[in-house]
């Protein structure tokens, strides 16, 4: 059986990303900008819509973007259920 994408809100996603060092730096409308600064001083920015439930495609797009900064296997356990 393949893993299944969890139903998540924008705040759930922000909470997951917070565990990897991202913090909300601004909110505009229903979108939050999350940022973390690496040890090398590099800024990494992600934008997350703060909707009650994110569409599966939106969730996958956020996951894909976050995988540029965080190793995929570490993120997948938070986004998928067995």
N, C-alpha and C positions, 0 to 999 in steps of 0.2 A: 504494500500500500504506500502510495507516495504522500509526502507531507502536504498538508493543506494550509493555505494562507489564512491567518487569523483575522477575525473582524476586529479592527482597531480604530480608535478615535485619534484625532490629531494630537490630543494631549497624551495618549498612550505612547504614540511614536516619539513625542518630545521627551517623555520619561525614559524611554529606552535609550535615546541618543544622549541624554544627560548622564547615563551610566558610563558612556564613553568619553566624557569630558566636554560635551557640547552644552552651552548655556544660551537661554533666550536673551538676545540683546535688543530686539525691538519687535513690536507688533504693529501691523498696519491692517486695519480691517479684520479679516478673519485669518490672516496669515502671520506666522511667527518666524522670525529670522533667528536661526541658531548658529552659534559660532564657537570654535575652539581654536586656540593658538598652540601650535606644536612647539616642541623644545627648540627647534631651529628658528622659531619666530614666524612660521608660515601660518597664514589665516585660512581656515577651512570653514566654509559657510554652506548651510542647507536651509531651505525654506519649507515649512510644513503648514498646510492648511489646518486650522483648528476646528474642523468639522466634527460633529457628533460621531459619524462613521465615515471612514474614507472608502472610496470606491476601490475595488481590487486593482485596477490599472494605476490609480494614483499611488496606492501603497507600494506596488511593484516599482514604479518610477522613483519613489523616495528611496527604496531599498537599493536600487541600481546606483543612484547618485551617492548614497552613503557608502557603498562598497568602494568608491574611489578613495575613501579615507580610512575605512575600517575593514579588516579582513572579513570576507563574506561568511565563512562558517560561524564566526562569533555573532554576527547579526542574524543569521538565518534562524537560530534557535529562539529568538525573540519574535520573529515575524511569522514563523510557521509552527503548526502543531502536528504531532505525529498521528 
